Each structure stands twice: as C-alpha cells, then as structure tokens.
C-alpha cells in the first residue's frame, strides 16, 4: 500500500480537505491509524474557525482539534515534526 509523508500542518490541511486515512509510524513497525478531515467554517461574527476532525481508531472516538491543539492535546503535531505522519493512498 502506498503512502505520502505529511511534511507540515499546511500540507496536512491540503491532504485532509476530504476525510482521509492517515497513520503515525511508531517504533517496531507499528502504526496508529486515524481518519482526519480539515474543515474551515465561517462563524456568524465573520471570524473563520478551522477544525481538524480526527477519528482515532485506538480509542474508537472522534476528537476535534484546532491547529494549536494538534501540538498540545494530540500526538499529531509531534508526528509531523518527527516525519512520522503519513496519508494512506
């Protein structure tokens, strides 16, 4: 199965415009699979809100993150920095 390395948050935004399957490569050849969808919504006040919707297969639950929260509340930001986040093709 082919996969594409995600090199930055901007790259993730582009690749996740439609819900897609991603994985984080872990030690020992294991992986943590996730479905990620990036969505930009306009609020009533005119301020744009962008959200990453992440279905985590390990915990079996959907989670929502802002761009900042990818680095503070999830392991996705760290995976991008360590060149360990991939999109399944």
Z-matrix of the N, CA and C atoms (Angstrom, degrees):
N
C 1 1.451
C 2 1.526 1 109.02
N 3 1.318 2 116.91 1 134.79
C 4 1.460 3 121.32 2 -179.00
C 5 1.522 4 110.12 3 -85.01
N 6 1.323 5 114.62 4 154.93
C 7 1.457 6 120.23 5 176.89
C 8 1.520 7 109.48 6 -150.48
N 9 1.353 8 115.09 7 159.83
C 10 1.457 9 122.02 8 -176.15
C 11 1.526 10 108.97 9 -122.92
N 12 1.332 11 116.99 10 129.29
C 13 1.456 12 122.24 11 177.90
C 14 1.528 13 109.75 12 -69.42
N 15 1.324 14 117.57 13 132.76
C 16 1.467 15 123.28 14 175.52
C 17 1.526 16 106.73 15 -93.40
N 18 1.325 17 116.63 16 120.62
C 19 1.460 18 121.22 17 -170.20
C 20 1.530 19 114.64 18 -100.24
N 21 1.339 20 117.81 19 -12.80
C 22 1.462 21 120.52 20 -178.35
C 23 1.528 22 109.36 21 -163.69
N 24 1.317 23 116.83 22 168.52
C 25 1.456 24 120.55 23 176.28
C 26 1.530 25 109.68 24 -64.16
N 27 1.328 26 117.40 25 -39.30
C 28 1.468 27 120.38 26 177.82
C 29 1.529 28 110.82 27 -60.57
N 30 1.320 29 116.28 28 -39.75
C 31 1.461 30 121.18 29 177.86
C 32 1.533 31 109.64 30 -64.95
N 33 1.348 32 117.40 31 -42.07
C 34 1.464 33 121.31 32 177.58
C 35 1.529 34 110.88 33 -60.95
N 36 1.331 35 116.72 34 -42.31
C 37 1.465 36 120.18 35 178.47
C 38 1.530 37 110.68 36 -56.76
N 39 1.314 38 115.98 37 -44.84
C 40 1.472 39 121.09 38 -179.33
C 41 1.530 40 111.33 39 -65.21
N 42 1.315 41 116.80 40 -43.71
C 43 1.463 42 121.30 41 -175.58
C 44 1.531 43 113.06 42 -76.87
N 45 1.337 44 117.28 43 -18.59
C 46 1.467 45 120.88 44 -176.69
C 47 1.528 46 113.00 45 -108.01
N 48 1.339 47 117.26 46 17.33
C 49 1.470 48 119.29 47 178.28
C 50 1.524 49 110.80 48 -59.58
N 51 1.306 50 116.66 49 -32.49
C 52 1.454 51 122.82 50 170.38
C 53 1.521 52 105.99 51 -113.95
N 54 1.326 53 116.42 52 143.36
C 55 1.464 54 119.24 53 -177.59
C 56 1.518 55 110.02 54 -54.45
N 57 1.318 56 115.31 55 128.74
C 58 1.458 57 121.33 56 -177.22
C 59 1.520 58 109.28 57 -139.69
N 60 1.325 59 115.23 58 162.40
C 61 1.458 60 120.28 59 178.91
C 62 1.525 61 109.61 60 -94.43
N 63 1.319 62 114.67 61 130.87
C 64 1.460 63 123.26 62 178.53
C 65 1.524 64 108.15 63 -125.84
N 66 1.329 65 115.66 64 166.87
C 67 1.461 66 118.82 65 172.03
C 68 1.519 67 109.85 66 -149.48
N 69 1.322 68 113.97 67 152.19
C 70 1.460 69 121.49 68 173.92
C 71 1.518 70 106.63 69 -103.04
N 72 1.338 71 116.43 70 123.24
C 73 1.455 72 121.51 71 177.81
C 74 1.528 73 108.70 72 -75.09
N 75 1.319 74 115.84 73 126.14
C 76 1.463 75 122.16 74 -178.93
C 77 1.522 76 110.03 75 -110.87
N 78 1.300 77 116.07 76 169.66
C 79 1.466 78 120.83 77 177.31
C 80 1.523 79 110.95 78 -60.01
N 81 1.305 80 116.13 79 150.59
C 82 1.450 81 121.56 80 176.40
C 83 1.518 82 114.21 81 75.50
N 84 1.340 83 117.72 82 15.23
C 85 1.450 84 121.24 83 177.94
C 86 1.523 85 114.08 84 80.67
N 87 1.324 86 117.67 85 7.16
C 88 1.465 87 121.41 86 178.07
C 89 1.519 88 109.88 87 -82.93
N 90 1.337 89 116.59 88 166.08
C 91 1.459 90 119.89 89 176.65
C 92 1.522 91 110.19 90 -145.85
N 93 1.319 92 115.01 91 155.77
C 94 1.455 93 123.55 92 176.75
C 95 1.523 94 107.18 93 -113.24
N 96 1.338 95 117.08 94 109.53
C 97 1.463 96 121.87 95 -175.10
C 98 1.517 97 111.37 96 -86.38
N 99 1.339 98 115.34 97 142.66
C 100 1.449 99 122.73 98 -179.74
C 101 1.522 100 109.35 99 -147.22
N 102 1.329 101 116.03 100 142.64
C 103 1.458 102 120.80 101 167.03
C 104 1.522 103 106.05 102 -96.64
N 105 1.328 104 116.82 103 130.67
C 106 1.465 105 120.60 104 -178.12
C 107 1.520 106 108.95 105 -127.84
N 108 1.330 107 115.02 106 134.85
C 109 1.460 108 121.59 107 174.94
C 110 1.525 109 107.57 108 -132.40
N 111 1.324 110 116.64 109 127.74
C 112 1.467 111 122.29 110 178.15
C 113 1.518 112 108.35 111 -101.29
N 114 1.322 113 115.99 112 128.57
C 115 1.461 114 120.72 113 -176.22
C 116 1.522 115 110.06 114 -133.48
N 117 1.324 116 116.24 115 132.71
C 118 1.465 117 122.06 116 174.58
C 119 1.521 118 107.20 117 -109.21
N 120 1.319 119 115.63 118 122.86
C 121 1.460 120 121.44 119 -178.85
C 122 1.517 121 108.85 120 -121.86
N 123 1.320 122 116.58 121 146.57
C 124 1.455 123 120.07 122 177.30
C 125 1.520 124 109.15 123 -97.12
N 126 1.312 125 115.57 124 127.39
C 127 1.456 126 120.52 125 177.34
C 128 1.525 127 109.72 126 -81.20
N 129 1.302 128 116.69 127 165.90
C 130 1.462 129 122.53 128 -179.71
C 131 1.521 130 111.20 129 -59.75
N 132 1.323 131 117.41 130 -35.51
C 133 1.461 132 121.66 131 -178.58
C 134 1.523 133 112.85 132 -75.51
N 135 1.324 134 116.90 133 -0.77
C 136 1.457 135 120.60 134 179.77
C 137 1.515 136 113.93 135 90.30
N 138 1.311 137 117.14 136 -4.14
C 139 1.464 138 121.58 137 179.39
C 140 1.527 139 108.50 138 -84.73
N 141 1.328 140 115.22 139 131.25
C 142 1.461 141 119.36 140 178.78
C 143 1.522 142 110.34 141 -79.23
N 144 1.304 143 115.21 142 136.81
C 145 1.456 144 122.02 143 176.19
C 146 1.522 145 107.18 144 -116.78
N 147 1.294 146 116.94 145 126.47
C 148 1.461 147 119.47 146 176.48
C 149 1.525 148 108.64 147 -114.70
N 150 1.322 149 114.67 148 138.79
C 151 1.455 150 121.04 149 -175.32
C 152 1.519 151 109.88 150 -136.58
N 153 1.317 152 115.31 151 139.38
C 154 1.457 153 121.67 152 170.05
C 155 1.525 154 106.77 153 -100.22
N 156 1.321 155 116.74 154 120.01
C 157 1.454 156 122.35 155 175.15
C 158 1.527 157 107.03 156 -96.53
N 159 1.314 158 116.66 157 120.49
C 160 1.462 159 121.60 158 -173.38
C 161 1.530 160 109.31 159 -123.95
N 162 1.336 161 115.54 160 119.17
C 163 1.462 162 119.69 161 171.40
C 164 1.515 163 106.72 162 -95.83
N 165 1.308 164 115.63 163 117.02
C 166 1.457 165 122.29 164 -177.93
C 167 1.526 166 108.34 165 -98.09
N 168 1.319 167 117.00 166 113.50
C 169 1.462 168 121.76 167 -177.74
C 170 1.522 169 112.52 168 -66.19
N 171 1.331 170 118.42 169 -30.35
C 172 1.465 171 121.25 170 -177.94
C 173 1.528 172 110.53 171 -64.21
N 174 1.331 173 117.16 172 -45.14
C 175 1.465 174 120.22 173 -178.70
C 176 1.525 175 112.04 174 -97.47
N 177 1.331 176 117.68 175 -8.15
C 178 1.457 177 121.88 176 177.71
C 179 1.514 178 113.65 177 65.02
N 180 1.348 179 115.69 178 42.35
C 181 1.454 180 117.77 179 -176.84
C 182 1.523 181 111.85 180 -148.60
N 183 1.344 182 114.47 181 150.53
C 184 1.461 183 122.42 182 176.97
C 185 1.522 184 108.84 183 -88.20
N 186 1.326 185 115.69 184 134.84
C 187 1.457 186 121.46 185 178.68
C 188 1.523 187 108.52 186 -130.30
N 189 1.339 188 116.50 187 150.69
C 190 1.458 189 122.35 188 177.90
C 191 1.519 190 109.12 189 -115.15
N 192 1.350 191 115.77 190 135.78
C 193 1.459 192 121.22 191 -179.66
C 194 1.523 193 110.68 192 -135.78
N 195 1.321 194 116.04 193 144.72
C 196 1.454 195 121.02 194 166.39
C 197 1.525 196 106.40 195 -82.75
N 198 1.318 197 116.69 196 172.96
C 199 1.467 198 119.71 197 177.68
C 200 1.528 199 110.33 198 -58.70
N 201 1.316 200 117.66 199 -44.30
C 202 1.466 201 121.35 200 179.74
C 203 1.529 202 111.06 201 -62.59
N 204 1.323 203 116.67 202 -40.63
C 205 1.467 204 120.48 203 -178.01
C 206 1.523 205 113.06 204 -67.53
N 207 1.343 206 118.24 205 -21.08
C 208 1.467 207 119.95 206 174.45
C 209 1.523 208 110.46 207 -57.82
N 210 1.340 209 115.74 208 -30.27
C 211 1.461 210 121.43 209 -177.64
C 212 1.530 211 113.11 210 -95.90
N 213 1.342 212 117.60 211 -20.80
C 214 1.463 213 119.52 212 -175.24
C 215 1.527 214 113.32 213 -107.45
N 216 1.329 215 118.06 214 -30.54
C 217 1.461 216 120.79 215 -175.71
C 218 1.525 217 114.09 216 -115.05
N 219 1.316 218 116.99 217 -4.74
C 220 1.467 219 120.09 218 179.52
C 221 1.526 220 109.35 219 -135.25
N 222 1.306 221 116.02 220 173.06
C 223 1.471 222 120.52 221 177.00
C 224 1.529 223 111.86 222 -97.17
N 225 1.320 224 117.76 223 6.16
C 226 1.469 225 121.47 224 -177.34
C 227 1.524 226 111.52 225 -69.05
N 228 1.323 227 117.73 226 -44.75
C 229 1.467 228 120.72 227 178.93
C 230 1.517 229 111.82 228 -59.58
N 231 1.316 230 116.32 229 -45.21
C 232 1.462 231 120.53 230 178.12
C 233 1.522 232 111.09 231 -63.20
N 234 1.340 233 116.62 232 -38.84
C 235 1.465 234 120.23 233 178.77
C 236 1.526 235 111.18 234 -63.22
N 237 1.333 236 116.91 235 -38.91
C 238 1.472 237 120.06 236 176.88
C 239 1.528 238 109.54 237 -62.76
N 240 1.332 239 116.21 238 -47.83
C 241 1.466 240 120.38 239 -179.29
C 242 1.528 241 112.28 240 -60.58
N 243 1.328 242 117.06 241 -34.91
C 244 1.468 243 121.81 242 -177.79
C 245 1.526 244 112.79 243 -90.34
N 246 1.355 245 116.49 244 6.67
C 247 1.475 246 121.51 245 -179.84
C 248 1.532 247 110.61 246 57.96
N 249 1.352 248 115.26 247 47.63
C 250 1.459 249 120.43 248 -177.76
C 251 1.526 250 112.98 249 -124.98
N 252 1.348 251 118.64 250 6.02
C 253 1.461 252 121.60 251 178.64
C 254 1.523 253 109.19 252 -103.06
N 255 1.332 254 115.32 253 128.67
C 256 1.459 255 120.88 254 -177.67
C 257 1.522 256 110.97 255 -131.20
N 258 1.317 257 115.47 256 150.38
C 259 1.460 258 121.89 257 172.59
C 260 1.518 259 107.73 258 -100.84
N 261 1.324 260 115.77 259 131.24
C 262 1.478 261 119.20 260 175.00
C 263 1.527 262 108.32 261 -75.86
N 264 1.310 263 115.96 262 136.54
C 265 1.467 264 121.25 263 -177.53
C 266 1.520 265 110.15 264 -106.14
